[in-house]
Amino acid sequence: MIRSQATVGTDKPARYAKQLSSHLGRRCSVTEEADGIRIALPADGGGGSCLLVNEPDALALHAEADSAELLDRVQDVIGRHLERFGQRDGLKVDWMND
């Protein structure tokens, strides 16, 4: 399993996590876990997932997939949507591989 993470500074992490999971929940599997909300991309596209964790002044993103190509896909989908939703607040997602 290959992993990466990003910490997106915002004073509304719960709002963005809810908006992202609601929007992507139409095509992805969304489950609540003890640490946050996990969004799993469809298996027919290769799979992969991202755990959204609310922090005091940030939304932490923990992505994982079976290959670098699939991890890139997870990062693209999650990052692109979050940046679009947070455009007004200037959200920027910068991934770092573990």
C-alpha positions as CSV (number, residue, x, y, z in Angstrom):
1,M,0.0,0.0,0.0
2,I,1.3,3.4,-1.0
3,R,0.3,6.4,1.1
4,S,0.4,10.2,1.0
5,Q,-0.9,13.0,3.1
6,A,-1.9,16.7,3.0
7,T,-2.8,19.2,5.7
8,V,-5.2,21.9,4.4
9,G,-5.4,24.9,6.6
10,T,-9.0,26.1,7.2
11,D,-11.2,27.2,10.1
12,K,-14.0,25.1,8.7
13,P,-12.6,21.5,8.4
14,A,-15.9,19.8,9.3
15,R,-17.8,21.8,6.7
16,Y,-15.4,20.9,3.9
17,A,-15.2,17.2,4.9
18,K,-19.0,17.0,4.9
19,Q,-19.3,18.8,1.6
20,L,-16.6,16.7,-0.1
21,S,-18.0,13.4,1.3
22,S,-21.6,14.3,0.3
23,H,-20.6,15.3,-3.2
24,L,-18.3,12.3,-3.9
25,G,-20.7,9.9,-2.1
26,R,-22.7,9.8,-5.3
27,R,-20.0,7.8,-7.0
28,C,-17.8,6.7,-4.1
29,S,-18.2,4.7,-0.9
30,V,-18.2,7.0,2.1
31,T,-17.9,5.6,5.6
32,E,-17.5,7.2,9.0
33,E,-14.6,5.8,11.0
34,A,-13.3,6.6,14.5
35,D,-10.8,9.0,13.2
36,G,-12.8,10.7,10.4
37,I,-14.6,10.1,7.1
38,R,-13.2,7.6,4.5
39,I,-13.9,8.1,0.9
40,A,-13.2,5.0,-1.2
41,L,-13.0,5.5,-5.0
42,P,-14.9,2.9,-7.1
43,A,-13.1,-0.4,-7.6
44,D,-13.8,-0.4,-11.3
45,G,-11.5,2.7,-11.5
46,G,-8.8,0.9,-9.6
47,G,-9.8,1.9,-6.1
48,G,-7.9,3.7,-3.4
49,S,-9.2,5.8,-0.6
50,C,-8.7,8.9,1.5
51,L,-9.4,9.5,5.2
52,L,-10.6,13.0,6.0
53,V,-9.7,14.0,9.6
54,N,-10.9,17.3,11.2
55,E,-8.2,19.1,13.1
56,P,-8.5,22.4,15.0
57,D,-7.4,24.6,12.2
58,A,-7.0,22.2,9.3
59,L,-8.5,19.3,7.3
60,A,-5.9,16.4,7.2
61,L,-6.1,14.1,4.2
62,H,-4.6,10.6,4.3
63,A,-4.7,8.9,0.9
64,E,-3.7,5.3,0.1
65,A,-3.8,3.0,-2.9
66,D,-2.1,-0.1,-4.2
67,S,0.0,1.6,-6.8
68,A,1.5,5.0,-7.6
69,E,-0.9,5.5,-10.5
70,L,-3.9,4.8,-8.4
71,L,-2.6,7.1,-5.6
72,D,-2.2,9.8,-8.2
73,R,-5.9,9.3,-9.1
74,V,-7.0,9.5,-5.4
75,Q,-5.0,12.7,-4.9
76,D,-6.4,14.3,-8.1
77,V,-10.0,13.5,-7.3
78,I,-9.9,14.6,-3.6
79,G,-7.6,17.5,-4.2
80,R,-9.3,18.9,-7.2
81,H,-12.8,18.8,-5.6
82,L,-11.6,20.2,-2.3
83,E,-9.8,23.1,-3.9
84,R,-12.9,23.9,-6.0
85,F,-15.2,23.9,-3.0
86,G,-12.7,26.0,-1.0
87,Q,-11.8,28.4,-3.8
88,R,-13.4,31.3,-2.0
89,D,-11.3,30.5,1.1
90,G,-8.1,29.9,-1.0
91,L,-7.7,26.2,-0.1
92,K,-4.7,24.6,-1.6
93,V,-3.9,20.8,-1.4
94,D,-0.2,19.9,-1.4
95,W,0.4,16.2,-1.1
96,M,3.5,14.6,0.5
97,N,4.3,11.0,0.1
98,D,4.9,8.9,3.2
